[in-house]
């Protein structure tokens, strides 16, 4: 499973990256969360607003920073597929 946070480097994007790292740690996945500030990568995924949480190249959260429980749920839902 590949977990990525994409954004412009703004505080909101950094917050999503931090929460995602914490969620991964709490879930015991041992997966690194890649942080990408290349806007071109977001466009390639077909998203226009940031931040973006992507799992295996698929955007799963776009344009918001949910609480850590929601992030953990999204990671768990997408890790079984």
TIMI-2910 file (N, C-alpha, C, CB; in pm, 1 decimal, decimal comma, always signed):
<rs>
+----------+----------+----------+----------+----------+----------+----------+----------+----------+----------+----------+----------+------+
!      n_x !      n_y !      n_z !     ca_x !     ca_y !     ca_z !      c_x !      c_y !      c_z !     cb_x !     cb_y !     cb_z ! resn !
+----------+----------+----------+----------+----------+----------+----------+----------+----------+----------+----------+----------+------+
!    +85,2 !   -118,1 !     +0,0 !     +0,0 !     +0,0 !     +0,0 !    +89,1 !   +123,5 !     +0,0 !    -96,6 !     +0,3 !   +122,6 !  Unk !
!    +54,7 !   +217,0 !    -86,2 !   +129,7 !   +342,3 !    -97,5 !    +39,9 !   +455,9 !    -50,8 !   +179,2 !   +366,6 !   -244,4 !  Unk !
!    +83,0 !   +528,7 !    +53,2 !     +4,4 !   +637,6 !   +109,1 !    +75,4 !   +768,9 !    +79,0 !    -16,7 !   +619,2 !   +262,2 !  Unk !
!     +0,0 !   +862,9 !    +20,7 !    +57,4 !   +992,2 !    -16,7 !    -33,9 !  +1105,6 !    +28,6 !    +80,5 !   +999,6 !   -169,2 !  Unk !
!    +29,0 !  +1215,7 !    +69,5 !    -42,3 !  +1340,6 !    +92,6 !    +12,8 !  +1439,5 !     -8,9 !    -25,5 !  +1392,8 !   +241,8 !  Unk !
!    -77,6 !  +1500,5 !    -84,2 !    -37,5 !  +1597,6 !   -185,9 !    -93,8 !  +1733,5 !   -149,4 !    -85,3 !  +1554,3 !   -327,0 !  Unk !
!    -13,1 !  +1835,8 !   -169,2 !    -57,8 !  +1971,1 !   -141,5 !    +49,4 !  +2072,1 !   -177,6 !    -96,3 !  +1985,4 !     +4,4 !  Unk !
!    +18,2 !  +2196,4 !   -152,8 !   +108,4 !  +2305,3 !   -192,1 !   +217,1 !  +2332,7 !    -88,5 !    +28,8 !  +2431,7 !   -215,8 !  Unk !
!   +208,6 !  +2269,0 !    +26,3 !   +303,2 !  +2296,2 !   +133,6 !   +246,8 !  +2392,9 !   +236,3 !   +431,6 !  +2351,1 !    +76,9 !  Unk !
!   +118,9 !  +2423,3 !   +225,9 !    +53,4 !  +2516,5 !   +318,1 !    +30,2 !  +2448,8 !   +453,8 !    -81,3 !  +2566,8 !   +258,8 !  Unk !
!     -2,5 !  +2525,5 !   +556,5 !    -26,2 !  +2467,0 !   +689,2 !   -135,1 !  +2359,3 !   +691,0 !    -63,3 !  +2575,9 !   +785,9 !  Unk !
!   -239,1 !  +2376,7 !   +610,6 !   -346,3 !  +2276,9 !   +605,5 !   -294,5 !  +2144,3 !   +550,3 !   -463,4 !  +2328,0 !   +519,4 !  Unk !
!   -214,4 !  +2151,6 !   +445,7 !   -157,3 !  +2031,0 !   +385,7 !    -63,1 !  +1961,6 !   +483,7 !    -82,7 !  +2065,6 !   +255,6 !  Unk !
!    +17,8 !  +2040,7 !   +553,2 !   +110,5 !  +1984,8 !   +651,6 !    +35,0 !  +1919,7 !   +766,9 !   +204,3 !  +2093,8 !   +704,9 !  Unk !
!    -80,0 !  +1977,2 !   +802,6 !   -160,8 !  +1919,3 !   +909,9 !   -213,0 !  +1782,0 !   +867,8 !   -278,5 !  +2013,0 !   +946,5 !  Unk !
!   -262,5 !  +1770,1 !   +743,9 !   -310,9 !  +1640,7 !   +695,1 !   -197,0 !  +1539,3 !   +693,3 !   -372,6 !  +1655,0 !   +553,9 !  Unk !
!    -78,7 !  +1582,2 !   +652,1 !    +36,7 !  +1491,5 !   +650,3 !    +68,6 !  +1443,7 !   +791,4 !   +160,1 !  +1561,0 !   +588,2 !  Unk !
!    +70,0 !  +1535,3 !   +887,8 !    +98,8 !  +1497,9 !  +1026,1 !     -4,7 !  +1402,9 !  +1082,9 !   +107,0 !  +1620,9 !  +1112,6 !  Unk !
!   -132,7 !  +1431,8 !  +1058,8 !   -239,4 !  +1343,9 !  +1108,4 !   -234,1 !  +1206,4 !  +1041,9 !   -376,7 !  +1408,1 !  +1084,5 !  Unk !
!   -201,0 !  +1204,4 !   +913,5 !   -192,0 !  +1076,7 !   +841,8 !    -76,2 !   +993,8 !   +896,7 !   -174,1 !  +1100,2 !   +689,7 !  Unk !
!    +37,6 !  +1058,4 !   +923,4 !   +150,4 !   +987,3 !   +984,9 !   +110,1 !   +928,7 !  +1119,6 !   +270,9 !  +1081,5 !  +1002,3 !  Unk !
!    +38,3 !  +1007,8 !  +1199,5 !     -5,7 !   +961,7 !  +1330,3 !   -103,3 !   +844,2 !  +1316,1 !    -71,2 !  +1077,0 !  +1408,4 !  Unk !
!   -195,2 !   +853,0 !  +1220,8 !   -292,4 !   +746,2 !  +1196,9 !   -223,1 !   +616,2 !  +1157,6 !   -391,4 !   +787,7 !  +1087,7 !  Unk !
!   -124,9 !   +626,6 !  +1068,1 !    -49,9 !   +508,4 !  +1023,8 !    +22,3 !   +444,4 !  +1142,3 !    +52,0 !   +546,3 !   +912,8 !  Unk !
!    +81,2 !   +528,8 !  +1226,7 !   +151,8 !   +479,8 !  +1344,7 !    +55,4 !   +409,3 !  +1439,9 !   +222,7 !   +595,7 !  +1416,9 !  Unk !
!    -60,7 !   +470,5 !  +1464,7 !   -159,4 !   +412,2 !  +1555,6 !   -217,0 !   +281,3 !  +1502,1 !   -271,7 !   +511,1 !  +1580,3 !  Unk !
!   -226,8 !   +270,7 !  +1370,0 !   -277,6 !   +147,6 !  +1308,9 !   -171,1 !    +38,2 !  +1303,5 !   -329,0 !   +176,2 !  +1168,4 !  Unk !
!    -46,1 !    +76,0 !  +1329,2 !    +62,6 !    -21,8 !  +1327,7 !    +96,0 !    -73,1 !  +1189,7 !    +28,1 !   -136,7 !  +1415,1 !  Unk !
!    +74,3 !    +10,5 !  +1089,4 !    +97,8 !    -31,5 !   +950,7 !   +246,0 !    -32,4 !   +916,7 !    +23,3 !    +60,2 !   +854,1 !  Unk !
!   +322,8 !    +59,1 !   +974,4 !   +465,8 !    +66,0 !   +943,9 !   +492,3 !   +114,7 !   +803,1 !   +529,6 !    -69,0 !   +963,2 !  Unk !
!   +401,8 !   +195,1 !   +753,3 !   +410,9 !   +246,6 !   +617,2 !   +455,6 !   +391,8 !   +621,0 !   +275,6 !   +233,0 !   +543,5 !  Unk !
!   +544,4 !   +430,1 !   +531,7 !   +585,4 !   +570,4 !   +521,5 !   +479,4 !   +648,0 !   +444,0 !   +724,7 !   +583,3 !   +452,4 !  Unk !
!   +449,8 !   +769,4 !   +490,6 !   +354,6 !   +856,2 !   +421,4 !   +435,1 !   +956,5 !   +339,8 !   +257,9 !   +929,1 !   +522,5 !  Unk !
!   +422,6 !   +946,4 !   +209,7 !   +495,4 !  +1035,0 !   +119,1 !   +424,7 !  +1170,4 !   +111,9 !   +507,3 !   +971,7 !    -22,3 !  Unk !
!   +501,9 !  +1278,9 !   +117,2 !   +446,0 !  +1413,6 !   +109,1 !   +491,8 !  +1476,3 !    -21,8 !   +489,4 !  +1501,1 !   +231,6 !  Unk !
!   +396,7 !  +1509,5 !   -107,8 !   +427,5 !  +1559,2 !   -241,6 !   +373,5 !  +1701,1 !   -257,5 !   +368,1 !  +1465,8 !   -350,0 !  Unk !
!   +460,9 !  +1792,8 !   -296,3 !   +417,7 !  +1931,3 !   -317,0 !   +414,5 !  +1968,3 !   -465,5 !   +510,3 !  +2027,0 !   -241,7 !  Unk !
!   +428,1 !  +1869,4 !   -551,7 !   +424,2 !  +1892,1 !   -696,2 !   +278,0 !  +1899,0 !   -741,8 !   +501,2 !  +1779,0 !   -772,8 !  Unk !
!   +233,8 !  +2018,7 !   -774,0 !    +94,6 !  +2039,2 !   -815,1 !    +60,8 !  +1957,2 !   -939,5 !    +68,2 !  +2188,2 !   -841,7 !  Unk !
!   +159,1 !  +1933,4 !  -1024,9 !   +136,5 !  +1853,6 !  -1145,7 !    +86,9 !  +1712,9 !  -1110,8 !   +265,9 !  +1844,8 !  -1228,6 !  Unk !
!   +137,3 !  +1655,7 !  -1001,7 !    +93,9 !  +1521,9 !   -959,4 !    -54,3 !  +1522,8 !   -921,8 !   +178,9 !  +1472,5 !   -839,9 !  Unk !
!    -97,9 !  +1633,3 !   -857,6 !   -239,7 !  +1644,7 !   -823,1 !   -324,9 !  +1650,6 !   -949,1 !   -264,6 !  +1769,2 !   -736,2 !  Unk !
!   -279,6 !  +1728,7 !  -1046,3 !   -353,5 !  +1739,7 !  -1172,0 !   -361,2 !  +1604,7 !  -1243,0 !   -287,7 !  +1843,9 !  -1263,7 !  Unk !
!   -252,8 !  +1527,4 !  -1236,2 !   -251,3 !  +1394,4 !  -1298,7 !   -354,2 !  +1302,3 !  -1234,1 !   -111,1 !  +1331,8 !  -1288,6 !  Unk !
!   -382,3 !  +1324,0 !  -1104,5 !   -483,4 !  +1244,3 !  -1034,6 !   -624,5 !  +1295,5 !  -1061,9 !   -456,4 !  +1244,8 !   -884,5 !  Unk !
!   -633,0 !  +1412,0 !  -1125,7 !   -762,9 !  +1467,2 !  -1158,4 !   -827,7 !  +1546,7 !  -1046,0 !   -853,1 !  +1358,2 !  -1198,5 !  Unk !
!   -747,6 !  +1594,8 !   -950,9 !   -802,0 !  +1674,9 !   -841,7 !   -753,1 !  +1819,1 !   -854,1 !   -761,7 !  +1615,3 !   -704,4 !  Unk !
!   -841,1 !  +1910,0 !   -813,9 !   -809,1 !  +2051,8 !   -828,5 !   -796,4 !  +2124,4 !   -694,4 !   -914,9 !  +2119,2 !   -912,5 !  Unk !
!   -832,1 !  +2059,5 !   -586,3 !   -821,6 !  +2125,6 !   -455,8 !   -734,5 !  +2042,7 !   -362,8 !   -961,6 !  +2147,5 !   -393,4 !  Unk !
!   -670,2 !  +2110,3 !   -271,4 !   -580,4 !  +2042,0 !   -179,7 !   -626,6 !  +2068,7 !    -37,1 !   -433,4 !  +2088,1 !   -200,3 !  Unk !
!   -580,8 !  +1990,4 !    +57,5 !   -488,4 !  +1878,6 !    +43,5 !   -558,6 !  +1752,3 !     -6,7 !   -420,4 !  +1850,7 !   +176,4 !  Unk !
!   -476,0 !  +1656,2 !    -47,2 !   -526,2 !  +1529,0 !    -99,0 !   -457,6 !  +1415,1 !    -24,6 !   -502,2 !  +1517,4 !   -252,7 !  Unk !
!   -537,2 !  +1319,4 !    +21,3 !   -482,9 !  +1194,0 !    +73,7 !   -510,6 !  +1089,4 !    -32,3 !   -546,6 !  +1154,1 !   +214,2 !  Unk !
!   -405,1 !  +1027,2 !    -81,8 !   -418,9 !   +925,4 !   -185,5 !   -363,3 !   +793,2 !   -135,4 !   -347,3 !   +968,7 !   -315,1 !  Unk !
!   -432,1 !   +687,3 !   -169,5 !   -386,1 !   +552,4 !   -136,4 !   -376,2 !   +475,1 !   -267,4 !   -483,2 !   +480,5 !    -33,9 !  Unk !
!   -256,9 !   +422,1 !   -292,2 !   -227,9 !   +349,8 !   -416,0 !   -264,8 !   +432,7 !   -539,3 !   -303,5 !   +216,4 !   -418,2 !  Unk !
!   -234,6 !   +563,3 !   -532,8 !   -255,9 !   +651,1 !   -646,8 !   -399,0 !   +698,3 !   -665,7 !   -212,3 !   +582,8 !   -768,6 !  Unk !
!   -488,8 !   +660,0 !   -573,7 !   -629,7 !   +698,6 !   -585,6 !   -664,8 !   +798,8 !   -476,7 !   -722,1 !   +574,6 !   -576,9 !  Unk !
!   -715,8 !   +917,0 !   -513,5 !   -754,6 !  +1015,6 !   -411,6 !   -870,1 !   +962,4 !   -326,7 !   -794,6 !  +1149,8 !   -478,0 !  Unk !
!   -854,2 !   +966,0 !   -194,3 !   -959,5 !   +917,4 !   -105,0 !  -1014,5 !  +1028,7 !    -16,1 !   -906,4 !   +803,8 !    -18,4 !  Unk !
!   -936,9 !  +1133,7 !     +5,8 !   -983,0 !  +1253,5 !    +76,9 !   -930,1 !  +1372,3 !     -2,0 !   -933,5 !  +1256,5 !   +228,9 !  Unk !
!  -1019,9 !  +1464,7 !    -37,4 !   -980,6 !  +1580,4 !   -117,9 !  -1037,4 !  +1707,7 !    -57,3 !  -1028,1 !  +1564,5 !   -264,0 !  Unk !
!   -949,6 !  +1806,1 !    -36,9 !   -993,1 !  +1940,1 !     +0,0 !  -1030,9 !  +1961,5 !   +145,3 !  -1106,2 !  +1975,9 !    -81,7 !  Unk !
!   -998,3 !  +1866,1 !   +232,5 !  -1032,0 !  +1884,8 !   +374,0 !   -934,1 !  +1808,8 !   +462,2 !  -1176,3 !  +1838,5 !   +402,5 !  Unk !
!   -937,4 !  +1843,0 !   +590,2 !   -856,1 !  +1772,8 !   +689,2 !   -951,6 !  +1716,6 !   +794,2 !   -747,8 !  +1868,3 !   +754,5 !  Unk !
!   -991,7 !  +1591,2 !   +776,1 !  -1081,8 !  +1530,7 !   +874,0 !  -1007,1 !  +1495,1 !  +1002,2 !  -1148,5 !  +1405,6 !   +815,2 !  Unk !
!  -1080,5 !  +1449,8 !  +1103,9 !  -1014,0 !  +1408,8 !  +1227,1 !   -940,6 !  +1276,8 !  +1205,1 !  -1116,0 !  +1395,6 !  +1342,5 !  Unk !
!   -857,3 !  +1242,4 !  +1300,7 !   -770,3 !  +1125,6 !  +1285,1 !   -849,0 !   +995,0 !  +1273,1 !   -674,7 !  +1116,7 !  +1402,5 !  Unk !
!   -963,2 !   +985,6 !  +1338,9 !  -1043,7 !   +863,5 !  +1329,3 !  -1093,3 !   +841,9 !  +1186,8 !  -1162,7 !   +869,9 !  +1426,1 !  Unk !
!  -1135,2 !   +948,1 !  +1121,3 !  -1180,4 !   +938,9 !   +981,9 !  -1065,0 !   +897,3 !   +891,2 !  -1239,6 !  +1073,9 !   +934,6 !  Unk !
!   -947,5 !   +953,5 !   +915,5 !   -830,0 !   +917,1 !   +835,6 !   -797,6 !   +769,2 !   +854,9 !   -707,9 !  +1004,7 !   +874,2 !  Unk !
!   -801,4 !   +723,2 !   +979,7 !   -774,0 !   +581,2 !  +1007,3 !   -876,6 !   +491,7 !   +938,0 !   -774,8 !   +554,4 !  +1159,6 !  Unk !
!  -1003,5 !   +531,3 !   +942,3 !  -1108,3 !   +452,4 !   +876,1 !  -1085,1 !   +443,5 !   +726,0 !  -1245,8 !   +513,0 !   +903,4 !  Unk !
!  -1048,6 !   +555,3 !   +665,2 !  -1024,4 !   +557,2 !   +520,8 !   -905,0 !   +468,0 !   +485,8 !   -999,8 !   +702,1 !   +471,6 !  Unk !
!   -799,5 !   +474,2 !   +565,9 !   -682,1 !   +389,8 !   +540,7 !   -720,2 !   +242,6 !   +553,2 !   -566,9 !   +424,4 !   +639,1 !  Unk !
!   -794,0 !   +208,2 !   +657,0 !   -834,2 !    +68,5 !   +677,5 !   -924,4 !    +19,4 !   +564,7 !   -906,0 !    +52,9 !   +812,0 !  Unk !
!  -1019,1 !   +103,4 !   +524,1 !  -1110,7 !    +65,1 !   +415,3 !  -1036,0 !    +38,5 !   +285,5 !  -1215,1 !   +174,3 !   +392,7 !  Unk !
!   -933,8 !   +117,4 !   +260,1 !   -862,2 !   +105,7 !   +133,9 !   -744,8 !     +7,0 !   +139,1 !   -812,1 !   +240,8 !    +92,6 !  Unk !
!   -708,3 !    -38,0 !   +257,7 !   -596,6 !   -133,3 !   +266,9 !   -643,0 !   -274,8 !   +238,3 !   -531,5 !   -127,2 !   +405,5 !  Unk !
!   -773,2 !   -300,8 !   +242,9 !   -824,1 !   -435,5 !   +219,1 !   -858,6 !   -457,8 !    +73,6 !   -945,5 !   -461,5 !   +304,7 !  Unk !
!   -851,8 !   -352,0 !     -6,0 !   -889,5 !   -365,3 !   -148,6 !   -770,7 !   -401,7 !   -232,2 !   -951,4 !   -236,1 !   -201,5 !  Unk !
+----------+----------+----------+----------+----------+----------+----------+----------+----------+----------+----------+----------+------+
</rs>
